[in-house]
Amino acid sequence: MPILSASDASRVREMLAGLPNPVRLVFFTQTLNCETCEPAKQILGELAELSGQLTVEEHNFLLESDLAASYGIDRVPAIAVVGAQDHGIRFLGIPSGYEFMSLLDAIQVVSAGDSGLNEGSRALLASLEAPLALQVFVTPT
Amino acid sequence: MAVESGKVTSFIVEASEYPDLVRKYQVSGVPKTMVNERVEILGARPEEDFVRTAVGAAE
């Protein structure tokens, strides 16, 4: 049974219709001791069905630990949202509720290669010389 | 922000799945953003304010 309702799927399909460039969802998962890995996999599968520009690339977190580390991922389920470039955008945990909306937003931004930020913000970020690691905590509701 | 600078990485964390991170960063409400694991930004803030605070914390 699908997680996304028919009406949600239809809305998401519309939102993703204009994606200009391909986006890979690099998904790290494991089979044991991860309650949310399987539903996360199902959501990503359903999502990828809704746009020809989206692909899901599944990796086993335990067997491919070096690859996970190269993406800065140390827990599962985790998703790296990668376009023409890897901008370092990651999602930890099942992408449902608010996190699902954030994932859609990230897919659109990465596909377009355009943050949508105003000129002042862009200039400030362009001047950054030190690493800036953001961790944004959200909940599904 | 991560699209605008190669210096920026952004992790969106589903708080209820990772109690260890919630404890570590004392997350009592969402959204809460940690910058370089040190500086916290609480709630949803206007773009200009958020970017200035985050960039300021990194330097």
N, CA and C atoms of all chains as a GROMACS GRO file, in nm:
protein
  600
    1MET      N    1   0.084  -0.120   0.000
    1MET     CA    2   0.000   0.000   0.000
    1MET      C    3   0.088   0.126   0.000
    2PRO      N    4   0.059   0.221  -0.088
    2PRO     CA    5   0.145   0.340  -0.096
    2PRO      C    6   0.135   0.427   0.030
    3ILE      N    7   0.245   0.495   0.062
    3ILE     CA    8   0.245   0.589   0.175
    3ILE      C    9   0.183   0.722   0.130
    4LEU      N   10   0.219   0.764   0.008
    4LEU     CA   11   0.163   0.890  -0.044
    4LEU      C   12   0.022   0.863  -0.097
    5SER      N   13  -0.074   0.943  -0.056
    5SER     CA   14  -0.209   0.929  -0.109
    5SER      C   15  -0.209   0.971  -0.256
    6ALA      N   16  -0.314   0.932  -0.327
    6ALA     CA   17  -0.321   0.967  -0.469
    6ALA      C   18  -0.320   1.118  -0.488
    7SER      N   19  -0.388   1.190  -0.398
    7SER     CA   20  -0.392   1.336  -0.415
    7SER      C   21  -0.256   1.399  -0.382
    8ASP      N   22  -0.188   1.347  -0.279
    8ASP     CA   23  -0.054   1.399  -0.248
    8ASP      C   24   0.042   1.370  -0.363
    9ALA      N   25   0.034   1.248  -0.417
    9ALA     CA   26   0.123   1.211  -0.528
    9ALA      C   27   0.100   1.303  -0.646
   10SER      N   28  -0.025   1.335  -0.672
   10SER     CA   29  -0.057   1.422  -0.784
   10SER      C   30   0.000   1.563  -0.762
   11ARG      N   31  -0.011   1.611  -0.636
   11ARG     CA   32   0.044   1.745  -0.604
   11ARG      C   33   0.196   1.746  -0.619
   12VAL      N   34   0.259   1.640  -0.569
   12VAL     CA   35   0.405   1.634  -0.575
   12VAL      C   36   0.451   1.626  -0.721
   13ARG      N   37   0.377   1.548  -0.802
   13ARG     CA   38   0.412   1.536  -0.943
   13ARG      C   39   0.410   1.675  -1.010
   14GLU      N   40   0.310   1.754  -0.975
   14GLU     CA   41   0.301   1.890  -1.030
   14GLU      C   42   0.419   1.975  -0.983
   15MET      N   43   0.452   1.963  -0.854
   15MET     CA   44   0.563   2.043  -0.799
   15MET      C   45   0.696   2.010  -0.867
   16LEU      N   46   0.711   1.882  -0.904
   16LEU     CA   47   0.839   1.839  -0.960
   16LEU      C   48   0.841   1.843  -1.114
   17ALA      N   49   0.730   1.883  -1.172
   17ALA     CA   50   0.717   1.878  -1.319
   17ALA      C   51   0.822   1.964  -1.389
   18GLY      N   52   0.859   2.074  -1.326
   18GLY     CA   53   0.951   2.166  -1.395
   18GLY      C   54   1.098   2.147  -1.361
   19LEU      N   55   1.135   2.035  -1.299
   19LEU     CA   56   1.276   2.017  -1.261
   19LEU      C   57   1.366   2.027  -1.384
   20PRO      N   58   1.458   2.123  -1.386
   20PRO     CA   59   1.539   2.142  -1.505
   20PRO      C   60   1.652   2.039  -1.523
   21ASN      N   61   1.701   1.985  -1.414
   21ASN     CA   62   1.817   1.895  -1.422
   21ASN      C   63   1.798   1.773  -1.331
   22PRO      N   64   1.868   1.664  -1.362
   22PRO     CA   65   1.854   1.542  -1.281
   22PRO      C   66   1.904   1.560  -1.138
   23VAL      N   67   1.840   1.489  -1.047
   23VAL     CA   68   1.881   1.488  -0.906
   23VAL      C   69   1.887   1.342  -0.861
   24ARG      N   70   1.998   1.310  -0.793
   24ARG     CA   71   2.012   1.175  -0.735
   24ARG      C   72   1.984   1.182  -0.586
   25LEU      N   73   1.904   1.089  -0.538
   25LEU     CA   74   1.883   1.077  -0.394
   25LEU      C   75   1.968   0.959  -0.350
   26VAL      N   76   2.084   0.989  -0.294
   26VAL     CA   77   2.177   0.883  -0.252
   26VAL      C   78   2.135   0.839  -0.112
   27PHE      N   79   2.079   0.719  -0.106
   27PHE     CA   80   2.010   0.673   0.013
   27PHE      C   81   2.090   0.565   0.085
   28PHE      N   82   2.119   0.590   0.212
   28PHE     CA   83   2.190   0.491   0.293
   28PHE      C   84   2.092   0.425   0.389
   29THR      N   85   2.098   0.292   0.392
   29THR     CA   86   2.001   0.218   0.472
   29THR      C   87   2.067   0.094   0.530
   30GLN      N   88   1.996   0.028   0.620
   30GLN     CA   89   2.042  -0.103   0.668
   30GLN      C   90   1.918  -0.185   0.701
   31THR      N   91   1.932  -0.317   0.702
   31THR     CA   92   1.814  -0.401   0.720
   31THR      C   93   1.780  -0.426   0.867
   32LEU      N   94   1.882  -0.432   0.952
   32LEU     CA   95   1.855  -0.462   1.093
   32LEU      C   96   1.867  -0.336   1.179
   33ASN      N   97   1.793  -0.335   1.290
   33ASN     CA   98   1.801  -0.226   1.387
   33ASN      C   99   1.777  -0.088   1.326
   34CYS      N  100   1.683  -0.080   1.236
   34CYS     CA  101   1.648   0.050   1.179
   34CYS      C  102   1.499   0.047   1.142
   35GLU      N  103   1.417   0.095   1.235
   35GLU     CA  104   1.272   0.089   1.215
   35GLU      C  105   1.225   0.173   1.097
   36THR      N  106   1.293   0.285   1.074
   36THR     CA  107   1.242   0.379   0.973
   36THR      C  108   1.308   0.362   0.836
   37CYS      N  109   1.405   0.271   0.826
   37CYS     CA  110   1.474   0.255   0.696
   37CYS      C  111   1.380   0.205   0.587
   38GLU      N  112   1.298   0.107   0.621
   38GLU     CA  113   1.211   0.048   0.519
   38GLU      C  114   1.104   0.148   0.472
   39PRO      N  115   1.031   0.214   0.565
   39PRO     CA  116   0.937   0.316   0.518
   39PRO      C  117   1.005   0.432   0.443
   40ALA      N  118   1.126   0.466   0.484
   40ALA     CA  119   1.199   0.573   0.412
   40ALA      C  120   1.226   0.529   0.269
   41LYS      N  121   1.266   0.402   0.253
   41LYS     CA  122   1.293   0.348   0.120
   41LYS      C  123   1.166   0.352   0.035
   42GLN      N  124   1.054   0.317   0.098
   42GLN     CA  125   0.928   0.316   0.024
   42GLN      C  126   0.890   0.458  -0.022
   43ILE      N  127   0.904   0.556   0.068
   43ILE     CA  128   0.870   0.695   0.031
   43ILE      C  129   0.958   0.741  -0.085
   44LEU      N  130   1.087   0.713  -0.078
   44LEU     CA  131   1.178   0.757  -0.185
   44LEU      C  132   1.143   0.690  -0.317
   45GLY      N  133   1.106   0.562  -0.310
   45GLY     CA  134   1.066   0.489  -0.431
   45GLY      C  135   0.943   0.553  -0.494
   46GLU      N  136   0.846   0.587  -0.408
   46GLU     CA  137   0.724   0.650  -0.459
   46GLU      C  138   0.754   0.788  -0.517
   47LEU      N  139   0.844   0.858  -0.451
   47LEU     CA  140   0.881   0.993  -0.497
   47LEU      C  141   0.948   0.987  -0.635
   48ALA      N  142   1.040   0.892  -0.651
   48ALA     CA  143   1.114   0.882  -0.777
   48ALA      C  144   1.022   0.848  -0.894
   49GLU      N  145   0.908   0.783  -0.862
   49GLU     CA  146   0.810   0.751  -0.967
   49GLU      C  147   0.744   0.876  -1.023
   50LEU      N  148   0.754   0.986  -0.948
   50LEU     CA  149   0.676   1.106  -0.983
   50LEU      C  150   0.753   1.204  -1.070
   51SER      N  151   0.881   1.177  -1.095
   51SER     CA  152   0.958   1.265  -1.183
   51SER      C  153   1.067   1.187  -1.254
   52GLY      N  154   1.076   1.206  -1.384
   52GLY     CA  155   1.180   1.140  -1.462
   52GLY      C  156   1.319   1.194  -1.431
   53GLN      N  157   1.324   1.305  -1.360
   53GLN     CA  158   1.454   1.364  -1.326
   53GLN      C  159   1.511   1.310  -1.195
   54LEU      N  160   1.432   1.230  -1.124
   54LEU     CA  161   1.476   1.180  -0.993
   54LEU      C  162   1.517   1.034  -0.998
   55THR      N  163   1.632   1.003  -0.939
   55THR     CA  164   1.669   0.863  -0.923
   55THR      C  165   1.710   0.838  -0.778
   56VAL      N  166   1.682   0.718  -0.732
   56VAL     CA  167   1.724   0.678  -0.597
   56VAL      C  168   1.839   0.579  -0.612
   57GLU      N  169   1.947   0.608  -0.541
   57GLU     CA  170   2.065   0.521  -0.545
   57GLU      C  171   2.082   0.465  -0.405
   58GLU      N  172   2.054   0.337  -0.391
   58GLU     CA  173   2.052   0.279  -0.256
   58GLU      C  174   2.186   0.216  -0.219
   59HIS      N  175   2.229   0.243  -0.098
   59HIS     CA  176   2.354   0.184  -0.049
   59HIS      C  177   2.333   0.126   0.090
   60ASN      N  178   2.406   0.018   0.116
   60ASN     CA  179   2.402  -0.042   0.248
   60ASN      C  180   2.502   0.029   0.339
   61PHE      N  181   2.449   0.087   0.444
   61PHE     CA  182   2.530   0.168   0.534
   61PHE      C  183   2.645   0.088   0.597
   62LEU      N  184   2.618  -0.037   0.630
   62LEU     CA  185   2.719  -0.117   0.699
   62LEU      C  186   2.824  -0.171   0.602
   63LEU      N  187   2.777  -0.212   0.483
   63LEU     CA  188   2.871  -0.270   0.386
   63LEU      C  189   2.948  -0.164   0.309
   64GLU      N  190   2.891  -0.044   0.302
   64GLU     CA  191   2.956   0.063   0.225
   64GLU      C  192   2.987   0.182   0.317
   65SER      N  193   3.049   0.150   0.428
   65SER     CA  194   3.073   0.252   0.530
   65SER      C  195   3.169   0.362   0.480
   66ASP      N  196   3.263   0.326   0.394
   66ASP     CA  197   3.355   0.428   0.343
   66ASP      C  198   3.281   0.530   0.256
   67LEU      N  199   3.189   0.477   0.174
   67LEU     CA  200   3.109   0.567   0.089
   67LEU      C  201   3.023   0.659   0.177
   68ALA      N  202   2.960   0.599   0.280
   68ALA     CA  203   2.877   0.679   0.371
   68ALA      C  204   2.962   0.790   0.435
   69ALA      N  205   3.080   0.754   0.480
   69ALA     CA  206   3.169   0.852   0.543
   69ALA      C  207   3.206   0.963   0.445
   70SER      N  208   3.222   0.926   0.318
   70SER     CA  209   3.259   1.028   0.219
   70SER      C  210   3.147   1.129   0.198
   71TYR      N  211   3.024   1.088   0.232
   71TYR     CA  212   2.911   1.180   0.227
   71TYR      C  213   2.886   1.246   0.364
   72GLY      N  214   2.971   1.216   0.460
   72GLY     CA  215   2.955   1.273   0.594
   72GLY      C  216   2.839   1.212   0.670
   73ILE      N  217   2.801   1.091   0.633
   73ILE     CA  218   2.683   1.027   0.693
   73ILE      C  219   2.727   0.922   0.795
   74ASP      N  220   2.674   0.936   0.918
   74ASP     CA  221   2.715   0.845   1.024
   74ASP      C  222   2.597   0.774   1.088
   75ARG      N  223   2.479   0.783   1.028
   75ARG     CA  224   2.362   0.712   1.080
   75ARG      C  225   2.259   0.695   0.969
   76VAL      N  226   2.161   0.609   0.994
   76VAL     CA  227   2.059   0.582   0.893
   76VAL      C  228   1.919   0.593   0.951
   77PRO      N  229   1.817   0.612   0.866
   77PRO     CA  230   1.828   0.634   0.722
   77PRO      C  231   1.881   0.773   0.692
   78ALA      N  232   1.956   0.784   0.583
   78ALA     CA  233   2.012   0.914   0.545
   78ALA      C  234   2.006   0.929   0.394
   79ILE      N  235   1.987   1.053   0.351
   79ILE     CA  236   1.976   1.082   0.208
   79ILE      C  237   2.067   1.199   0.175
   80ALA      N  238   2.149   1.183   0.073
   80ALA     CA  239   2.225   1.296   0.017
   80ALA      C  240   2.152   1.339  -0.110
   81VAL      N  241   2.123   1.467  -0.120
   81VAL     CA  242   2.052   1.521  -0.237
   81VAL      C  243   2.158   1.580  -0.330
   82VAL      N  244   2.181   1.512  -0.443
   82VAL     CA  245   2.296   1.547  -0.528
   82VAL      C  246   2.250   1.579  -0.670
   83GLY      N  247   2.290   1.695  -0.718
   83GLY     CA  248   2.260   1.734  -0.856
   83GLY      C  249   2.385   1.728  -0.940
   84ALA      N  250   2.402   1.827  -1.028
   84ALA     CA  251   2.523   1.834  -1.109
   84ALA      C  252   2.644   1.841  -1.017
   85GLN      N  253   2.622   1.903  -0.902
   85GLN     CA  254   2.726   1.910  -0.798
   85GLN      C  255   2.668   1.856  -0.668
   86ASP      N  256   2.756   1.814  -0.578
   86ASP     CA  257   2.710   1.780  -0.442
   86ASP      C  258   2.730   1.904  -0.356
   87HIS      N  259   2.619   1.964  -0.315
   87HIS     CA  260   2.626   2.086  -0.235
   87HIS      C  261   2.629   2.058  -0.084
   88GLY      N  262   2.631   1.931  -0.047
   88GLY     CA  263   2.638   1.899   0.096
   88GLY      C  264   2.504   1.905   0.167
   89ILE      N  265   2.397   1.875   0.094
   89ILE     CA  266   2.264   1.876   0.155
   89ILE      C  267   2.224   1.732   0.191
   90ARG      N  268   2.194   1.710   0.319
   90ARG     CA  269   2.164   1.576   0.369
   90ARG      C  270   2.037   1.576   0.452
   91PHE      N  271   1.971   1.463   0.452
   91PHE     CA  272   1.853   1.444   0.537
   91PHE      C  273   1.876   1.321   0.623
   92LEU      N  274   1.859   1.337   0.753
   92LEU     CA  275   1.872   1.224   0.845
   92LEU      C  276   1.734   1.191   0.901
   93GLY      N  277   1.696   1.062   0.890
   93GLY     CA  278   1.565   1.021   0.939
   93GLY      C  279   1.466   1.008   0.825
   94ILE      N  280   1.349   0.956   0.858
   94ILE     CA  281   1.250   0.933   0.754
   94ILE      C  282   1.194   1.067   0.703
   95PRO      N  283   1.191   1.084   0.570
   95PRO     CA  284   1.140   1.211   0.518
   95PRO      C  285   0.988   1.212   0.511
   96SER      N  286   0.924   1.234   0.628
   96SER     CA  287   0.778   1.245   0.627
   96SER      C  288   0.740   1.379   0.688
   97GLY      N  289   0.618   1.420   0.667
   97GLY     CA  290   0.570   1.547   0.724
   97GLY      C  291   0.655   1.664   0.680
   98TYR      N  292   0.699   1.743   0.778
   98TYR     CA  293   0.776   1.864   0.748
   98TYR      C  294   0.904   1.830   0.673
   99GLU      N  295   0.967   1.720   0.711
   99GLU     CA  296   1.093   1.682   0.647
   99GLU      C  297   1.070   1.645   0.500
  100PHE      N  298   0.953   1.590   0.469
  100PHE     CA  299   0.922   1.557   0.329
  100PHE      C  300   0.912   1.686   0.247
  101MET      N  301   0.846   1.787   0.303
  101MET     CA  302   0.835   1.915   0.232
  101MET      C  303   0.973   1.977   0.212
  102SER      N  304   1.057   1.966   0.315
  102SER     CA  305   1.194   2.019   0.303
  102SER      C  306   1.271   1.945   0.196
  103LEU      N  307   1.247   1.814   0.186
  103LEU     CA  308   1.316   1.734   0.085
  103LEU      C  309   1.273   1.778  -0.056
  104LEU      N  310   1.144   1.802  -0.074
  104LEU     CA  311   1.096   1.850  -0.205
  104LEU      C  312   1.161   1.983  -0.240
  105ASP      N  313   1.169   2.069  -0.140
  105ASP     CA  314   1.230   2.200  -0.159
  105ASP      C  315   1.377   2.185  -0.200
  106ALA      N  316   1.448   2.097  -0.128
  106ALA     CA  317   1.591   2.075  -0.157
  106ALA      C  318   1.609   2.019  -0.298
  107ILE      N  319   1.521   1.929  -0.339
  107ILE     CA  320   1.530   1.870  -0.474
  107ILE      C  321   1.516   1.981  -0.578
  108GLN      N  322   1.421   2.071  -0.556
  108GLN     CA  323   1.399   2.179  -0.653
  108GLN      C  324   1.519   2.274  -0.659
  109VAL      N  325   1.573   2.308  -0.542
  109VAL     CA  326   1.687   2.399  -0.535
  109VAL      C  327   1.811   2.336  -0.600
  110VAL      N  328   1.836   2.210  -0.569
  110VAL     CA  329   1.954   2.141  -0.624
  110VAL      C  330   1.941   2.123  -0.775
  111SER      N  331   1.822   2.089  -0.820
  111SER     CA  332   1.800   2.070  -0.963
  111SER      C  333   1.826   2.199  -1.040
  112ALA      N  334   1.776   2.309  -0.984
  112ALA     CA  335   1.791   2.439  -1.050
  112ALA      C  336   1.931   2.498  -1.027
  113GLY      N  337   1.999   2.452  -0.922
  113GLY     CA  338   2.129   2.510  -0.887
  113GLY      C  339   2.113   2.655  -0.841
  114ASP      N  340   1.994   2.685  -0.791
  114ASP     CA  341   1.963   2.823  -0.751
  114ASP      C  342   1.895   2.821  -0.614
  115SER      N  343   1.957   2.890  -0.518
  115SER     CA  344   1.906   2.888  -0.381
  115SER      C  345   1.776   2.967  -0.364
  116GLY      N  346   1.753   3.064  -0.451
  116GLY     CA  347   1.637   3.150  -0.433
  116GLY      C  348   1.658   3.256  -0.326
  117LEU      N  349   1.780   3.263  -0.269
  117LEU     CA  350   1.807   3.364  -0.166
  117LEU      C  351   1.824   3.501  -0.230
  118ASN      N  352   1.807   3.605  -0.147
  118ASN     CA  353   1.822   3.740  -0.202
  118ASN      C  354   1.970   3.775  -0.223
  119GLU      N  355   1.994   3.884  -0.294
  119GLU     CA  356   2.131   3.921  -0.332
  119GLU      C  357   2.222   3.942  -0.212
  120GLY      N  358   2.167   4.004  -0.108
  120GLY     CA  359   2.247   4.030   0.012
  120GLY      C  360   2.296   3.901   0.075
  121SER      N  361   2.206   3.802   0.084
  121SER     CA  362   2.242   3.673   0.144
  121SER      C  363   2.347   3.602   0.058
  122ARG      N  364   2.329   3.609  -0.074
  122ARG     CA  365   2.424   3.544  -0.165
  122ARG      C  366   2.564   3.605  -0.149
  123ALA      N  367   2.568   3.737  -0.140
  123ALA     CA  368   2.697   3.804  -0.128
  123ALA      C  369   2.766   3.765   0.002
  124LEU      N  370   2.688   3.760   0.109
  124LEU     CA  371   2.743   3.725   0.240
  124LEU      C  372   2.799   3.582   0.237
  125LEU      N  373   2.724   3.491   0.176
  125LEU     CA  374   2.767   3.351   0.169
  125LEU      C  375   2.888   3.335   0.078
  126ALA      N  376   2.894   3.415  -0.028
  126ALA     CA  377   3.007   3.406  -0.121
  126ALA      C  378   3.136   3.450  -0.053
  127SER      N  379   3.122   3.532   0.052
  127SER     CA  380   3.241   3.582   0.121
  127SER      C  381   3.292   3.486   0.228
  128LEU      N  382   3.219   3.378   0.250
  128LEU     CA  383   3.256   3.282   0.356
  128LEU      C  384   3.393   3.219   0.331
  129GLU      N  385   3.476   3.221   0.432
  129GLU     CA  386   3.606   3.155   0.417
  129GLU      C  387   3.619   3.032   0.507
  130ALA      N  388   3.538   3.030   0.614
  130ALA     CA  389   3.544   2.917   0.707
  130ALA      C  390   3.427   2.822   0.680
  131PRO      N  391   3.445   2.694   0.713
  131PRO     CA  392   3.333   2.600   0.696
  131PRO      C  393   3.214   2.636   0.783
  132LEU      N  394   3.097   2.615   0.730
  132LEU     CA  395   2.974   2.644   0.804
  132LEU      C  396   2.886   2.520   0.796
  133ALA      N  397   2.874   2.450   0.908
  133ALA     CA  398   2.796   2.326   0.911
  133ALA      C  399   2.664   2.353   0.982
  134LEU      N  400   2.555   2.338   0.910
  134LEU     CA  401   2.423   2.360   0.968
  134LEU      C  402   2.359   2.226   1.001
  135GLN      N  403   2.298   2.218   1.119
  135GLN     CA  404   2.214   2.103   1.153
  135GLN      C  405   2.078   2.160   1.190
  136VAL      N  406   1.979   2.131   1.110
  136VAL     CA  407   1.845   2.185   1.133
  136VAL      C  408   1.757   2.074   1.189
  137PHE      N  409   1.714   2.090   1.313
  137PHE     CA  410   1.630   1.988   1.376
  137PHE      C  411   1.483   2.018   1.348
  138VAL      N  412   1.413   1.917   1.298
  138VAL     CA  413   1.270   1.932   1.268
  138VAL      C  414   1.197   1.809   1.322
  139THR      N  415   1.065   1.818   1.323
  139THR     CA  416   0.983   1.700   1.357
  139THR      C  417   0.879   1.683   1.247
  140PRO      N  418   0.818   1.564   1.238
  140PRO     CA  419   0.727   1.537   1.126
  140PRO      C  420   0.604   1.628   1.123
  141THR      N  421   0.560   1.678   1.239
  141THR     CA  422   0.435   1.756   1.240
  141THR      C  423   0.462   1.904   1.256
  142MET      N  424   2.141   2.783   0.120
  142MET     CA  425   2.271   2.836   0.162
  142MET      C  426   2.384   2.747   0.113
  143ALA      N  427   2.361   2.614   0.119
  143ALA     CA  428   2.465   2.520   0.076
  143ALA      C  429   2.489   2.530  -0.075
  144VAL      N  430   2.387   2.572  -0.149
  144VAL     CA  431   2.402   2.587  -0.293
  144VAL      C  432   2.488   2.709  -0.325
  145GLU      N  433   2.484   2.809  -0.237
  145GLU     CA  434   2.554   2.934  -0.263
  145GLU      C  435   2.701   2.932  -0.225
  146SER      N  436   2.740   2.837  -0.141
  146SER     CA  437   2.880   2.834  -0.097
  146SER      C  438   2.927   2.691  -0.076
  147GLY      N  439   3.042   2.662  -0.131
  147GLY     CA  440   3.102   2.530  -0.111
  147GLY      C  441   3.147   2.508   0.033
  148LYS      N  442   3.145   2.614   0.113
  148LYS     CA  443   3.184   2.602   0.254
  148LYS      C  444   3.070   2.552   0.342
  149VAL      N  445   2.948   2.555   0.286
  149VAL     CA  446   2.830   2.526   0.368
  149VAL      C  447   2.782   2.382   0.348
  150THR      N  448   2.758   2.311   0.457
  150THR     CA  449   2.686   2.184   0.451
  150THR      C  450   2.560   2.198   0.534
  151SER      N  451   2.456   2.127   0.494
  151SER     CA  452   2.329   2.140   0.564
  151SER      C  453   2.268   2.002   0.589
  152PHE      N  454   2.251   1.970   0.716
  152PHE     CA  455   2.186   1.844   0.754
  152PHE      C  456   2.049   1.876   0.814
  153ILE      N  457   1.945   1.818   0.756
  153ILE     CA  458   1.810   1.829   0.812
  153ILE      C  459   1.788   1.703   0.895
  154VAL      N  460   1.764   1.719   1.023
  154VAL     CA  461   1.760   1.605   1.113
  154VAL      C  462   1.619   1.586   1.170
  155GLU      N  463   1.565   1.466   1.152
  155GLU     CA  464   1.435   1.435   1.209
  155GLU      C  465   1.458   1.406   1.357
  156ALA      N  466   1.425   1.505   1.440
  156ALA     CA  467   1.467   1.503   1.581
  156ALA      C  468   1.417   1.380   1.656
  157SER      N  469   1.294   1.338   1.632
  157SER     CA  470   1.238   1.230   1.716
  157SER      C  471   1.309   1.096   1.694
  158GLU      N  472   1.382   1.083   1.583
  158GLU     CA  473   1.452   0.957   1.558
  158GLU      C  474   1.590   0.950   1.624
  159TYR      N  475   1.641   1.065   1.665
  159TYR     CA  476   1.778   1.066   1.715
  159TYR      C  477   1.788   1.134   1.852
  160PRO      N  478   1.738   1.064   1.956
  160PRO     CA  479   1.740   1.123   2.090
  160PRO      C  480   1.880   1.160   2.136
  161ASP      N  481   1.983   1.090   2.085
  161ASP     CA  482   2.120   1.123   2.126
  161ASP      C  483   2.158   1.263   2.079
  162LEU      N  484   2.116   1.299   1.956
  162LEU     CA  485   2.148   1.433   1.905
  162LEU      C  486   2.064   1.539   1.976
  163VAL      N  487   1.939   1.502   2.006
  163VAL     CA  488   1.849   1.594   2.077
  163VAL      C  489   1.908   1.628   2.214
  164ARG      N  490   1.961   1.526   2.281
  164ARG     CA  491   2.024   1.548   2.412
  164ARG      C  492   2.151   1.630   2.396
  165LYS      N  493   2.233   1.592   2.300
  165LYS     CA  494   2.363   1.656   2.282
  165LYS      C  495   2.347   1.806   2.257
  166TYR      N  496   2.248   1.841   2.174
  166TYR     CA  497   2.231   1.982   2.137
  166TYR      C  498   2.115   2.049   2.211
  167GLN      N  499   2.062   1.976   2.312
  167GLN     CA  500   1.955   2.030   2.397
  167GLN      C  501   1.840   2.089   2.315
  168VAL      N  502   1.790   2.007   2.225
  168VAL     CA  503   1.679   2.051   2.140
  168VAL      C  504   1.549   2.035   2.218
  169SER      N  505   1.486   2.148   2.253
  169SER     CA  506   1.358   2.139   2.326
  169SER      C  507   1.243   2.189   2.240
  170GLY      N  508   1.274   2.249   2.127
  170GLY     CA  509   1.170   2.294   2.035
  170GLY      C  510   1.226   2.294   1.895
  171VAL      N  511   1.137   2.288   1.796
  171VAL     CA  512   1.182   2.289   1.657
  171VAL      C  513   1.110   2.400   1.580
  172PRO      N  514   1.164   2.450   1.472
  172PRO     CA  515   1.298   2.417   1.424
  172PRO      C  516   1.406   2.478   1.513
  173LYS      N  517   1.513   2.405   1.528
  173LYS     CA  518   1.631   2.458   1.595
  173LYS      C  519   1.751   2.427   1.507
  174THR      N  520   1.834   2.526   1.483
  174THR     CA  521   1.950   2.508   1.397
  174THR      C  522   2.078   2.524   1.477
  175MET      N  523   2.167   2.428   1.463
  175MET     CA  524   2.300   2.441   1.523
  175MET      C  525   2.398   2.481   1.413
  176VAL      N  526   2.480   2.581   1.442
  176VAL     CA  527   2.582   2.625   1.347
  176VAL      C  528   2.718   2.582   1.400
  177ASN      N  529   2.786   2.500   1.323
  177ASN     CA  530   2.917   2.448   1.362
  177ASN      C  531   2.915   2.388   1.503
  178GLU      N  532   2.803   2.327   1.538
  178GLU     CA  533   2.784   2.257   1.665
  178GLU      C  534   2.794   2.347   1.788
  179ARG      N  535   2.801   2.479   1.769
  179ARG     CA  536   2.826   2.568   1.883
  179ARG      C  537   2.713   2.669   1.903
  180VAL      N  538   2.673   2.732   1.793
  180VAL     CA  539   2.580   2.844   1.805
  180VAL      C  540   2.440   2.797   1.764
  181GLU      N  541   2.340   2.833   1.844
  181GLU     CA  542   2.206   2.787   1.810
  181GLU      C  543   2.119   2.901   1.759
  182ILE      N  544   2.036   2.866   1.663
  182ILE     CA  545   1.938   2.961   1.611
  182ILE      C  546   1.801   2.897   1.635
  183LEU      N  547   1.720   2.964   1.715
  183LEU     CA  548   1.591   2.906   1.753
  183LEU      C  549   1.479   2.957   1.666
  184GLY      N  550   1.391   2.866   1.626
  184GLY     CA  551   1.272   2.903   1.551
  184GLY      C  552   1.302   2.940   1.407
  185ALA      N  553   1.196   2.975   1.337
  185ALA     CA  554   1.210   3.017   1.198
  185ALA      C  555   1.238   3.168   1.200
  186ARG      N  556   1.347   3.209   1.139
  186ARG     CA  557   1.386   3.350   1.142
  186ARG      C  558   1.382   3.406   1.001
  187PRO      N  559   1.368   3.539   0.986
  187PRO     CA  560   1.374   3.598   0.853
  187PRO      C  561   1.508   3.563   0.787
  188GLU      N  562   1.506   3.547   0.654
  188GLU     CA  563   1.625   3.504   0.580
  188GLU      C  564   1.750   3.585   0.614
  189GLU      N  565   1.736   3.716   0.609
  189GLU     CA  566   1.853   3.803   0.628
  189GLU      C  567   1.916   3.780   0.766
  190ASP      N  568   1.828   3.773   0.865
  190ASP     CA  569   1.870   3.754   1.003
  190ASP      C  570   1.939   3.617   1.018
  191PHE      N  571   1.878   3.515   0.960
  191PHE     CA  572   1.931   3.379   0.971
  191PHE      C  573   2.069   3.368   0.907
  192VAL      N  574   2.080   3.420   0.785
  192VAL     CA  575   2.206   3.409   0.711
  192VAL      C  576   2.316   3.487   0.784
  193ARG      N  577   2.282   3.608   0.831
  193ARG     CA  578   2.383   3.690   0.899
  193ARG      C  579   2.431   3.621   1.027
  194THR      N  580   2.337   3.566   1.102
  194THR     CA  581   2.373   3.499   1.228
  194THR      C  582   2.461   3.376   1.199
  195ALA      N  583   2.421   3.297   1.098
  195ALA     CA  584   2.495   3.174   1.067
  195ALA      C  585   2.636   3.206   1.018
  196VAL      N  586   2.645   3.301   0.926
  196VAL     CA  587   2.776   3.338   0.870
  196VAL      C  588   2.865   3.398   0.980
  197GLY      N  589   2.804   3.480   1.064
  197GLY     CA  590   2.878   3.541   1.175
  197GLY      C  591   2.933   3.436   1.269
  198ALA      N  592   2.855   3.331   1.292
  198ALA     CA  593   2.897   3.225   1.384
  198ALA      C  594   3.011   3.142   1.326
  199ALA      N  595   3.019   3.137   1.194
  199ALA     CA  596   3.121   3.052   1.131
  199ALA      C  597   3.256   3.120   1.129
  200GLU      N  598   3.257   3.251   1.143
  200GLU     CA  599   3.384   3.323   1.126
  200GLU      C  600   3.447   3.363   1.258
   0.00000   0.00000   0.00000
